[in-house]
């Protein structure tokens, strides 16, 4: 009798969600479960492809509507029970992020509207939204965020209610001069894009900065003012199959010990080949450890 009751509760909840969406009561953003699934790489029919087989979500706002639909379908299909499907994508540079800024830092109202509509479709599909403000190797640069505050405030006014969390930059530790500078820019992000649940960093483990001796390899070198750390392993994801399962297991233990307990961790970038058996083994190992999220 209890299982029958649960069945009817599930059906009623699903119908209520559909009715709320159809009749103007659509939810602003996705409510997260205990864990998230953030597929960074996904097969995309029709290309273009990375390494001939897959594409990444960083350029989601540049995809056609059909390509975005393929991406959403893949993310949802590969989220496990208890995981909220989620996505990270870029808001700059303009050419990789739907030309929201055209030219930077001028906000293009029409392109921002299109980006907002794309984000609303993600929410409608139950996919949590984690926009990433900057990339690691192109202009604009994240350490100038204070000079970009007017543009970010404009973008946030349009999309903020749909956002679960903001990420400062892809590989935010790649060209940082000091940990204090990184933390100051995260504070800026919190100040000028306020009111979301999570403020995040994406960093590669044990990657040495080209500008200083800074390296994230222990708890003391993690920014203290982030809520989530999206982890790229020490190897490039193109080497994920070659690295194999044993190395992934070993480095998981090291990385887990290098993140303070109060910061959620998402193992986000470790294998570029989502169709390989090695990737599936690595992902299952990580899931079994129950971090906040896996990719």
Backbone torsions as a table, in degrees:
resi	resn	phi	psi	omega
1	UNK	NA	-39.0	-179.6
2	UNK	-63.6	-43.6	-179.1
3	UNK	-64.9	-36.7	176.7
4	UNK	-63.1	-41.7	178.1
5	UNK	-62.5	-42.8	178.6
6	UNK	-61.3	-39.0	179.1
7	UNK	-59.3	-45.9	-178.8
8	UNK	-68.3	-33.5	176.4
9	UNK	-63.2	-44.4	179.7
10	UNK	-61.7	-45.9	-179.6
11	UNK	-62.8	-44.9	-179.4
12	UNK	-62.2	-42.8	-179.8
13	UNK	-62.4	-43.2	-180.0
14	UNK	-63.2	-43.1	179.2
15	UNK	-63.9	-40.8	-180.0
16	UNK	-62.8	-40.1	178.3
17	UNK	-62.0	-44.3	179.7
18	UNK	-63.2	-44.5	-179.5
19	UNK	-64.5	-39.8	177.7
20	UNK	-61.1	-40.0	-179.8
21	UNK	-68.4	-45.2	-175.2
22	UNK	-67.4	-32.9	-172.2
23	UNK	-110.7	31.5	168.2
24	UNK	91.2	-1.7	-179.4
25	UNK	-99.8	33.4	-174.6
26	UNK	-65.5	144.6	-177.7
27	UNK	-71.4	147.7	-179.4
28	UNK	-76.8	-40.8	179.1
29	UNK	-148.0	167.0	-175.0
30	UNK	-82.0	136.3	174.7
31	UNK	-84.9	127.4	-175.3
32	UNK	-80.0	142.6	169.7
33	UNK	-82.1	-165.0	-177.6
34	UNK	-69.1	-24.3	-177.6
35	UNK	-138.6	159.6	176.8
36	UNK	-124.8	156.8	174.4
37	UNK	-122.1	118.1	-173.8
38	UNK	-121.9	79.1	-178.1
39	UNK	-66.6	113.7	177.6
40	UNK	-81.1	-36.1	-178.1
41	UNK	-114.0	140.5	-178.0
42	UNK	-151.3	148.3	175.3
43	UNK	-70.3	134.2	177.9
44	UNK	-128.0	107.2	178.8
45	UNK	-56.4	135.1	177.0
46	UNK	92.0	-6.5	175.1
47	UNK	60.9	-169.8	-1.4
48	UNK	-67.9	160.2	-173.2
49	UNK	-120.0	152.4	165.7
50	UNK	-88.4	128.4	-179.7
51	UNK	55.1	24.0	172.8
52	UNK	81.5	-6.2	-173.4
53	UNK	-130.9	-29.3	-171.9
54	UNK	-137.6	166.5	174.5
55	UNK	-129.9	172.5	-178.7
56	UNK	-118.4	160.2	-178.1
57	UNK	-82.3	-11.1	-178.1
58	UNK	-53.0	-39.0	-178.0
59	UNK	-94.8	29.3	-174.0
60	UNK	-54.8	-41.0	-176.5
61	UNK	-70.0	-12.3	176.9
62	UNK	-91.8	-9.6	-177.6
63	UNK	-75.7	154.7	172.1
64	UNK	-68.5	167.4	179.6
65	UNK	-60.8	-39.4	178.5
66	UNK	-66.6	-39.6	178.9
67	UNK	-68.0	-38.9	175.0
68	UNK	-61.9	-39.4	178.6
69	UNK	-63.9	-40.1	176.2
70	UNK	-59.8	-42.7	-179.3
71	UNK	-64.1	-47.7	-179.8
72	UNK	-60.6	-41.9	-179.7
73	UNK	-60.8	-42.8	-179.1
74	UNK	-65.8	-45.9	-178.9
75	UNK	-60.0	-46.5	-178.5
76	UNK	-65.1	-39.5	-176.6
77	UNK	-68.4	-25.2	-174.3
78	UNK	-103.7	0.4	173.5
79	UNK	-76.1	133.5	-179.9
80	UNK	-84.4	168.0	174.4
81	UNK	-56.1	135.4	-180.0
82	UNK	86.7	-2.1	178.9
83	UNK	-109.3	137.2	171.5
84	UNK	-89.1	125.5	173.0
85	UNK	-60.1	139.2	-177.4
86	UNK	-145.8	163.1	-178.2
87	UNK	-145.1	140.4	168.2
88	UNK	-109.5	137.0	176.7
89	UNK	-151.7	159.7	-174.4
90	UNK	-83.8	145.8	169.1
91	UNK	-104.8	-15.9	168.2
92	UNK	-145.6	162.3	-0.7
93	UNK	-70.2	159.1	-170.8
94	UNK	-54.4	-43.5	-174.9
95	UNK	-67.3	-15.9	179.5
96	UNK	-110.3	6.0	-171.2
97	UNK	-141.1	41.4	172.8
98	UNK	69.6	17.0	177.3
99	UNK	52.5	40.1	175.8
100	UNK	-58.6	-39.9	174.7
101	UNK	-103.8	128.2	-175.0
102	UNK	-155.8	94.7	-9.0
103	UNK	-83.1	162.2	179.1
104	UNK	-61.1	135.7	6.5
105	UNK	-99.7	23.7	179.8
106	UNK	-78.0	126.2	-179.6
107	UNK	-81.2	128.7	175.5
108	UNK	-90.8	111.0	-172.3
109	UNK	-60.6	-40.7	-178.7
110	UNK	-67.0	-42.9	-180.0
111	UNK	-70.4	-34.4	175.6
112	UNK	-64.8	-38.3	177.4
113	UNK	-62.9	-42.7	178.6
114	UNK	-64.2	-40.8	178.1
115	UNK	-63.8	-40.8	178.8
116	UNK	-62.3	-41.3	178.3
117	UNK	-64.1	-39.1	177.2
118	UNK	-64.2	-38.7	178.5
119	UNK	-68.2	-38.5	177.7
120	UNK	-62.7	-34.4	176.0
121	UNK	-66.8	-36.8	175.6
122	UNK	-60.4	-46.6	-179.8
123	UNK	-63.2	-43.2	179.1
124	UNK	-58.4	-34.7	179.8
125	UNK	-84.2	3.0	177.2
126	UNK	80.2	24.0	-178.1
127	UNK	-105.3	122.2	-180.0
128	UNK	-70.5	147.1	-168.2
129	UNK	-114.2	122.3	178.2
130	UNK	-129.2	80.1	178.5
131	UNK	-65.9	146.2	-179.7
132	UNK	-112.6	122.6	-169.0
133	UNK	-70.2	-40.3	-172.5
134	UNK	-135.3	162.1	168.7
135	UNK	-106.8	176.1	-169.0
136	UNK	-91.3	-19.5	-168.3
137	UNK	-131.5	16.1	178.6
138	UNK	-139.5	159.8	173.8
139	UNK	-78.2	149.6	-0.5
140	UNK	-74.3	164.8	-175.6
141	UNK	-108.9	144.7	-172.4
142	UNK	-66.7	-26.8	-176.6
143	UNK	-75.4	-3.9	172.9
144	UNK	-101.6	18.8	-174.0
145	UNK	-55.5	-33.8	179.8
146	UNK	-61.5	-31.2	179.3
147	UNK	-77.8	-11.8	-175.9
148	UNK	-107.8	11.6	-168.3
149	UNK	-62.9	-33.5	-179.1
150	UNK	-66.6	-43.9	177.8
151	UNK	-62.4	-43.4	-179.4
152	UNK	-67.2	-35.3	177.5
153	UNK	-64.3	-37.2	178.0
154	UNK	-66.3	-45.7	178.7
155	UNK	-63.2	-44.0	-178.6
156	UNK	-62.9	-36.1	178.7
157	UNK	-61.4	-29.7	-179.0
158	UNK	-85.5	-40.5	-170.4
159	UNK	-112.2	-11.7	-169.0
160	UNK	-56.6	-36.6	-177.0
161	UNK	-68.4	-14.9	179.3
162	UNK	-97.0	-5.5	-169.1
163	UNK	-93.9	130.4	172.7
164	UNK	-82.8	-36.4	179.4
165	UNK	-164.0	151.7	174.8
166	UNK	-105.5	143.2	176.0
167	UNK	-112.3	133.6	-175.8
168	UNK	-63.6	-53.5	-173.6
169	UNK	-162.2	152.9	164.5
170	UNK	-61.4	134.4	178.9
171	UNK	42.8	60.7	-177.5
172	UNK	-63.6	-9.6	177.7
173	UNK	-98.1	2.1	-171.4
174	UNK	-70.0	-40.4	-175.8
175	UNK	-125.6	25.2	-178.8
176	UNK	-75.8	144.5	178.0
177	UNK	-86.1	-42.2	179.0
178	UNK	-146.0	158.9	174.2
179	UNK	-61.6	-37.7	-179.9
180	UNK	-61.1	-38.3	178.2
181	UNK	-65.5	-42.0	178.1
182	UNK	-61.8	-45.4	179.5
183	UNK	-64.3	-37.2	178.8
184	UNK	-63.7	-38.4	-180.0
185	UNK	-72.0	-33.5	175.0
186	UNK	-66.5	-39.1	174.7
187	UNK	-60.3	-40.5	176.8
188	UNK	-61.0	-43.5	178.5
189	UNK	-60.5	-44.1	178.6
190	UNK	-62.0	-36.8	-175.2
191	UNK	-74.1	-44.0	-171.5
192	UNK	-94.7	-10.5	174.0
193	UNK	-129.3	68.0	-169.0
194	UNK	-82.1	163.0	165.2
195	UNK	90.3	5.8	175.8
196	UNK	-94.6	169.0	-172.7
197	UNK	-78.3	-30.3	-172.5
198	UNK	-136.5	136.8	171.0
199	UNK	-118.2	130.1	-160.4
200	UNK	-133.7	160.5	170.5
201	UNK	-125.1	150.7	170.1
202	UNK	-118.0	120.5	-176.2
203	UNK	-139.8	149.8	175.3
204	UNK	-93.9	129.4	-177.4
205	UNK	-67.0	133.7	173.0
206	UNK	63.3	22.9	177.8
207	UNK	-91.6	123.9	-177.2
208	UNK	-84.3	134.7	177.7
209	UNK	-64.1	145.5	175.6
210	UNK	-80.5	-9.5	-176.7
211	UNK	-106.0	-14.3	-176.4
212	UNK	-159.0	-174.5	178.2
213	UNK	-88.7	3.7	-178.6
214	UNK	-60.0	136.5	178.2
215	UNK	-152.6	128.5	174.0
216	UNK	-82.2	109.4	177.1
217	UNK	-148.2	8.9	176.2
218	UNK	-159.4	172.7	-176.0
219	UNK	-62.1	-34.3	-176.3
220	UNK	-67.5	-19.9	-177.1
221	UNK	-100.5	8.6	175.0
222	UNK	-89.7	133.8	176.8
223	UNK	-54.7	131.1	-175.0
224	UNK	-77.5	-16.4	-172.9
225	UNK	-106.0	28.2	172.9
226	UNK	-109.2	157.1	177.8
227	UNK	-101.2	-32.2	-179.9
228	UNK	-133.9	138.7	171.2
229	UNK	-112.9	116.2	174.1
230	UNK	-87.2	116.7	-168.1
231	UNK	-94.9	127.8	162.2
232	UNK	-103.7	128.3	179.7
233	UNK	-64.4	170.9	-174.1
234	UNK	-68.5	-20.1	178.3
235	UNK	-96.5	154.3	172.8
236	UNK	-64.0	144.9	-177.4
237	UNK	-62.4	-21.2	175.6
238	UNK	-62.5	-18.6	-179.7
239	UNK	-98.3	9.5	-174.2
240	UNK	-58.2	-43.3	178.8
241	UNK	-66.3	-41.3	-178.4
242	UNK	-65.5	-40.0	179.2
243	UNK	-60.2	-42.1	176.0
244	UNK	80.0	-173.0	-174.6
245	UNK	-79.9	-40.6	-174.9
246	UNK	-61.1	-45.0	179.5
247	UNK	-66.1	-38.3	178.1
248	UNK	-62.6	-40.5	177.5
249	UNK	-63.1	-46.1	-177.4
250	UNK	-63.1	-45.8	-176.7
251	UNK	-72.4	-29.1	175.0
252	UNK	-55.0	-47.6	-178.4
253	UNK	-61.4	-41.2	179.3
254	UNK	-65.4	-47.8	-178.2
255	UNK	-65.0	-42.2	-178.5
256	UNK	-58.9	-35.9	178.3
257	UNK	-78.7	-9.6	-178.0
258	UNK	-101.6	14.0	178.4
259	UNK	-125.6	127.1	178.8
260	UNK	-57.1	147.9	-173.3
261	UNK	-62.4	-26.7	-176.9
262	UNK	-81.5	-4.6	-178.9
263	UNK	-105.0	126.5	178.1
264	UNK	-71.4	146.4	-179.7
265	UNK	-124.3	137.7	177.6
266	UNK	-123.8	119.6	178.3
267	UNK	-83.6	102.2	-158.4
268	UNK	-111.1	-26.3	-171.1
269	UNK	-145.4	94.6	-177.3
270	UNK	-140.0	-15.1	179.9
271	UNK	-155.6	128.7	-176.0
272	UNK	-87.2	-4.8	-170.8
273	UNK	-112.8	86.6	-174.0
274	UNK	-68.9	-10.3	-179.9
275	UNK	-94.9	-4.4	-175.1
276	UNK	-82.9	150.3	176.4
277	UNK	-65.7	-33.4	179.1
278	UNK	-62.0	-47.2	178.3
279	UNK	-58.2	-44.5	-178.2
280	UNK	-63.2	-37.9	176.6
281	UNK	-66.8	-43.4	178.7
282	UNK	-62.1	-45.6	-179.5
283	UNK	-62.7	-41.7	-179.7
284	UNK	-66.3	-39.1	176.3
285	UNK	-58.8	-46.4	-179.9
286	UNK	-64.1	-43.1	179.1
287	UNK	-59.3	-39.7	-179.7
288	UNK	-63.6	-25.4	178.0
289	UNK	-79.4	-16.4	177.1
290	UNK	59.7	51.4	168.2
291	UNK	-70.1	178.9	178.8
292	UNK	-62.8	-33.9	-179.4
293	UNK	-159.0	159.8	173.4
294	UNK	-134.8	167.1	178.3
295	UNK	-116.2	NA	NA
